[in-house]
Amino acid sequence: MQASQIAHLAKAGRRRVAVFPTGAPGAMELVATVRVRLPTMFDTAHRGRGRPEFLLLAVGRGGSPWPEELWLTDVRTADPAALLRLVGHSRRVEGRGVPRAERVGIRDFVGRSFAGWHRHATLASVAHAATELAERRLVA
């Protein structure tokens, strides 16, 4: 089955989880978790042995189609609220970090050598950190 189909079947078991401090105070998201295994055809490393289990985390909000996001993790014992906090960090990187990385030119490298790419990535990372720190000083 596709992950979205599994999540749709788990819709009845979803529960509300607080997303504070990564979201607004009182913000809640609907979360459902299901233990899954990869199909044998995708799991060539474990053929003939027991395939590892993963946790499928389905996330949504009240008024939109279910699920809005799907996450797959090998951290099967974590509390859904803790996993949702990790999702919040990923959202923050996507929302703030990626645009900043684009502004400082992380994708602008057109050379051919690994050493050249490494220098470019290092300088772009320094520029990323400098702009983040400068922005924090302006806000503080």
Summary of the structure (lengths in Angstrom):
residues: 140
radius of gyration: 19.7
end to end distance: 49.4
largest distance: 57.9
contacts: 337
relative contact order: 0.12
helix: 48%
strand: 19%
